[in-house]
Amino acid sequence: MAGDNTYSYQMDAPVDRPPQRVVSLVPSVTESLFDLTLGNRLIAVTDYCVYPADGVARLPRIGGTKNPDVARIIEMHPDLVIANQEENRKEDVEVLRAAHIPVWVTFPCTVADAFNLLWNIMDVFDEPVMVPRIRLIEQTMDWVWRIGEKRFEEAVCRVFAPIWLDPLMTFNSDTYANNLLRVCGAVNIFADRDRQYPLKADLGQAEPLPPDDSRLMGRDVRYPRVTMDEVVAAQPDVILLPSEPFPFTEEHIQLFTQLDIPAAKNKRIMLVDGSLLTWHGTRIAYALNTLPDLLFPPGEV
């Protein structure tokens, strides 16, 4: 967790009554609000809030997640702005708070965190109508987890899921995507790999700074840059190439097919909707229905 307490995530929303005018700076939260029958309380969303398409089509856009039009948001006088510690900038949150706009900074890092956020949203907004649906998704997660544990006992499925190509980047164990793969019964081959500084150290071209170096304070180490040699050494059984944040395509499948790894030999290099890996919230329902079949073809234990 980077930054000071000004930008620490919050378990609870900083409001004392159910908000009626909400700005969402988090695409996954935007979708979740609609799924929880709360879309009518949104007054603006980011350019990257694309789900549900028919719902967000009617809403004003206030820029990207990293460059929202803060002045316009302030002019809208929202009851609440929902942000994410990872997706949104600390300086934008501070400007909104200085204008006395309540900002709820979320930061789910596990599947359990994602469910807790959904329960908190329903509580804060005082809207319980979708409680049965969230309980059903949790039951699905429990079932997927039990099946995944059984598969894990039989044979470990080692997965590589890059999030960028040049430089080649991925995620470690302190991320939602890593925990989601584990719930599905797989292991992220770079779970134990922290990002190293200076950046050349990530590629083995320089000595990394020691952990107690003051220059590392506040640095995010969850997204290491890795080399193709490291991928080969880790011998992944499956490679998932997401559509975001980097838009991997069919041509990139050919790039990884050339590697001497089980995923290439067994033709287990696949494109995947990136939102299934990285979007928390109600999208987890789609992830739990899709990812296990990609990791373990039907018929496998």
N, C-alpha and C positions, 0 to 999 in steps of 0.2 A: 504494500500500500504506500504510494508515494504522496508527498505533500504534507502540509501541516494540518492541524485540527480544523482549520477553516474549511478544508475541503474533504474531511473525512466523511465516509458514507454514514447514513442515518437509518437506523432500524425503523423509526417512526417518522411520519410526515410532520413538518413543523406547522400544523394548523390545529385549531381547536373546534372546528366544525366542518362538516362535509363540503369539500370544494365544489363549486358550480362552474367556474371559469378556469380552465386548465390549459396550460401550454406544455406539450410533450417534446422534449429534446432527444428522446430515445425511441428509435423505430420499433423495437420489440415491445416497449411499454405502450406505444400508440396502438399497436395491434391488440395487445392484451386488454386495453381499456374498452375497445370495441367488443371484444369477445366476452367481456364481463358486463355488457350492456351499459357501458359508461361513455361511449363515443359521443353522445350528445352533450357532454360537458367539456369537450375539447373546443378551444377557440383558435388554435394554431398548432402546426406541426412543422417538422423539418422537411427539407427536400428529399431526405432519405426514408421518410415514413411512407412506405408504399403499400402496406397491408392494413386493412382490407382496401382494395383499390376503389370500390364504390364509396366507401366511407370517407377516405381521406381526400377524395376528389373535390369535395365541397369545402374543404378547409383552407384557410390562408397558409401560405408557406413563409417561414421566417428565416430561410437560409439553411446552411449545412449544420451538422452536429458540431463541427469545429469552428464555424464562423457564423453563428446566428446573429440576426439583427436585434441586438440587445435593446437598442433604443425603441424599436417598434414593439418589442415585448412589453417594455415598461409602459408604453402608451396604451396598451390593451388592458392594463390593470387586472392581470389574472389573480385569482385566489391562490393559485399554486402553479409552480413550474417544476416539472419532474425532469431531473438530469441523471447522469450516470458518471461515476468517478473516472471511468476509463474512456468513455466516448466524448465527454464534454470538457471544455477547458475551465480550469480553476478561475482564471481571470473573469470569464463571463459570469460564472456563478457569483463571484464577489461583487460585481457591478450590480447584478440583480438584487442581491441581498442589501447592498448599500441603498438601493431605491425602495427598500422595505417590501420587496417581493419575496414571499416565502418560497424557498427552493428545497425540494426533497432530493437529496443526492443518494441514488441507489447504487448497489455494486454486488450483484450476485456472483459468487465465484464457484458455487457448486449447484447441483440439481436441487438439493435441499434448500439452499438460499433462494433459488428461483421460486419454489413453492411458497416459501415464507413471504416473499414479496407479494405474490398473488393474494395470499390470505390477508396481508396488511392492507393492500389496496381495497379489498372488499370491506374491510373494517373501517378504514379512513373515510371511504366514500359512502359508508352506511348503505351498501347495496349487496345483499346476500343472495340474490336470485340465482347466481351461477355457482353457489356452493356445491350442489350435487355434481356439476361437471368437473370442478377442480378435484373433488374427492375421487371421481372416476379416473381422472388422469393420474392421480397419486396411486390408485390401485393398479393401474397399468404399469407405472414405474416400478412398483413392488414386484409385479410379475416378471417384468423384463430383468430386473436385478437378480431375482432367484434363478431364472434361466441362464443369465450371464454367469453367475457363480458356478453353476453346474458345468457350463462350457469351459470356464476357467480351470476347473479341476481336471478336465479331460486334456485340454491343450490350450496353450496361450496364443491368442491372436494378437500379433504385434502390428501396430498401425502407425503409419506416417501420414500426417495431414499438414502440408505446408499452407501458410497463409499469404506468402509472397514468393516471387520467383527470383528477382534480381535486385537485391540479394535474396537467396533462399532463406526463408524464415519459417518458424513454427512456434509452438507454444509448449510450456512445461506444466508441471503438476498443479501450479497455483492458479489454474484457469477453469472456467466453466466448461470449455470444450473438452479438456482433459478428463474432468469428472464425469461428463456425459458419456464419453467413450468407455470409461470404467464401469459405469452403471450398465452399459450394454454388453459387458463381458470382455472388453478388449483392453489392451495396454498401449499407451502412447510411448513410442520408442524413445522420445526425448523428454519424458516426464521429469527426469533428474537433471536436465541440462539447463543451467541458468545462462542468461545472456551475460557476456563478459565485456568489460571495458578496459582500455579503449576498444573501439569496434573491431580493430584489426585482430584483437585477441580472440574474438569470436571465431575467426577464420584460421586460427593457429599461426598468425603472422606476427604476433607480438606477445609479450608476457602480460597476463591480466593484472589489473590492480588488486592488491590484497583486500580482503573483505572489510577491514577496518579503515580503509582509505577514505578521507573526508569527501573526496570527489565522487564517491558512490552514493552519498546521502540523497535520498529521494529518487534514485534511478530505478526504473522498472526493469527487472531482470527476467520477466516471465516470457519474453518473446525472443529467444536466441536466434542468431544467424547461424546456419549450419552449412556444411559442405556436402557435395555429392558423395565424397569418400566416407563421411560419417553415416550417411544414409545406407550405403553399401555395407559398412561395418555392422550396422544395427540389424540388417537382414529383415526388413518388414515383410509381413505376410500379406498386408493390404495397404494400398495407398489410396487415400481419398483426396481428390483434387477439387476444392470448393470453388464456387462461382464468385465468392467475395471473401475478403476484401480485394484479393487479386482474382481477375476473371480467367481462371484456367479453362482451357478448351481441349478439343480432341488432339490438336497438335502437341500439346504438352504431355498427353498420354504416351506418345511416341518417344518423347525425351526420356521418360522414366523407364520405358520398356527396354531401353538399351542397357540398363543396369543389371548386374549379376546379383539378383535378389529373388526370393520366393514370389513376391508380388508380381514380378515380370514373368517368371517362368510359368506361373499358374494363371496368368491373365486376370489378376485381381487389382488392376489399376483403374479406378473409376471416377467419373465426374460426380459431384454431389452438390445439391443446393446448399450454398454456404450458410444460409440462415438456419439450417437444421443443426449445424455445429455450434454456432456462436450466438444465436438469438435465444435469450432466456424468455420467460413468460409463457403464455399459452401455446407458443410455437413448439414447446417441448412435446406436446401431444403428437405433432407430425413427426418429430425426431424419433420418438419412441416407436412409432409405427413403421419407420423407414430404415433407420440406421442398422438395427439388428440383422435385417435381411441382406444389407450390403456387406456387413462384416462376416455373416455366417449364412451362406446360401441355403435355401430351403432343403431340408433333408439331413443337414448336419446336426449333431447333438447340440 
